[in-house]
Each structure stands twice: as structure tokens, then as C-alpha cells.
Amino acid sequence: MVRDSHEKVFTVVLVKLLEIRERFWLIKGRKTVKNILKKCLICKRFSSTSGVQVTAPLPALRVEQSAPFSVVGIDFGGPLYTKRRE
């Protein structure tokens, strides 16, 4: 009964409990509704929070001030094709 009314409209616990109490009286109603809503995959998806990315501390070389382009790194450099000049 609780699942059926929840599948029609996804709402919070108190609203869902009030809807059900119009017709029925559930023993431990709030706890029952909370347990069912916790298991709902759609509700879990919408109430989830994004994770926090943990970053490592930067090396001293990258933190100290220096002139632009005094230190350069290359991620991918090849293959480089060249022609011989004669």
C-alpha cells in the first residue's frame, strides 16, 4: 500500500504518511514509510550527494614562483617524422 502510493508520486515522508492516514492507520507509520522510502532507488538517486575529490599536496617545484615557461613538461611528444635535407 505504501509502495503503491509512493510509485504514483515521489514525495517526502510526512506527505506520504498523511495520504495513507486518510484511509488507514499504520502502526509505526512514520518508521514504516521511512524504511520504504530508503529502499526506493529513484529517491536515492535524487537525494544523493556528489563525492569530494581528494588531491595530493603539490610538489615544491610547482609551488615556488618563477618566470613563465622556465619549467615545461610534455605529456605526449611523438611520433615526430622528419625529412633529411641534403
C-alpha positions as CSV (number, residue, x, y, z in Angstrom):
1,M,0.0,0.0,0.0
2,V,2.8,2.4,0.9
3,R,4.8,1.4,-2.1
4,D,1.9,1.8,-4.4
5,S,1.1,5.3,-3.3
6,H,4.9,6.2,-3.5
7,E,5.2,4.9,-7.0
8,K,2.5,7.3,-8.2
9,V,4.2,10.4,-6.8
10,F,7.6,10.6,-5.2
11,T,7.3,12.8,-2.1
12,V,8.6,13.2,1.4
13,V,7.8,11.1,4.4
14,L,5.2,13.3,6.1
15,V,3.2,14.0,2.9
16,K,3.1,10.3,2.1
17,L,2.1,9.4,5.7
18,L,-0.7,11.9,5.6
19,E,-2.0,10.5,2.3
20,I,-2.1,7.0,3.8
21,R,-3.7,8.1,7.1
22,E,-6.7,9.5,5.2
23,R,-7.8,5.9,4.6
24,F,-5.8,3.7,7.0
25,W,-3.9,3.9,10.4
26,L,-0.5,2.3,10.2
27,I,1.2,1.1,13.4
28,K,4.6,2.8,13.5
29,G,3.5,4.6,10.3
30,R,6.4,7.1,10.1
31,K,9.0,4.4,10.6
32,T,7.4,2.1,8.0
33,V,7.2,4.9,5.4
34,K,10.8,5.9,6.1
35,N,12.0,2.4,5.6
36,I,10.2,2.0,2.3
37,L,11.4,5.4,1.0
38,K,15.0,4.5,2.0
39,K,14.8,1.4,-0.3
40,C,13.5,3.4,-3.3
41,L,16.2,3.6,-5.9
42,I,14.8,6.7,-7.6
43,C,14.6,8.6,-4.3
44,K,18.2,7.5,-3.5
45,R,19.3,8.9,-6.9
46,F,17.7,12.3,-6.4
47,S,18.9,12.7,-2.8
48,S,22.5,11.6,-3.4
49,T,25.4,14.0,-2.9
50,S,28.4,14.2,-5.1
51,G,31.7,12.9,-3.7
52,V,34.7,15.1,-2.7
53,Q,37.8,14.6,-4.7
54,V,40.9,14.3,-2.5
55,T,44.0,15.9,-4.1
56,A,47.6,15.3,-3.1
57,P,49.8,18.2,-2.0
58,L,51.7,19.9,-4.8
59,P,55.5,19.4,-5.0
60,A,57.7,22.4,-4.0
61,L,58.8,22.8,-7.6
62,R,55.3,23.7,-8.7
63,V,54.5,26.0,-5.8
64,E,57.6,28.3,-5.9
65,Q,57.4,31.5,-8.0
66,S,59.4,31.5,-11.3
67,A,59.3,33.1,-14.7
68,P,56.7,31.8,-17.1
69,F,57.8,28.8,-19.1
70,S,61.0,28.4,-17.1
71,V,59.9,24.8,-16.4
72,V,57.9,22.9,-19.1
73,G,56.6,19.4,-19.2
74,I,55.3,17.4,-22.2
75,D,52.7,14.7,-21.8
76,F,52.9,13.3,-25.3
77,G,55.6,14.2,-27.9
78,G,55.6,11.8,-30.7
79,P,56.0,10.2,-33.1
80,L,57.7,13.0,-34.9
81,Y,58.6,12.5,-38.6
82,T,61.4,14.5,-40.1
83,K,63.0,14.7,-43.6
84,R,66.7,14.7,-44.1
85,R,68.0,17.7,-46.1
86,E,70.9,17.1,-48.3
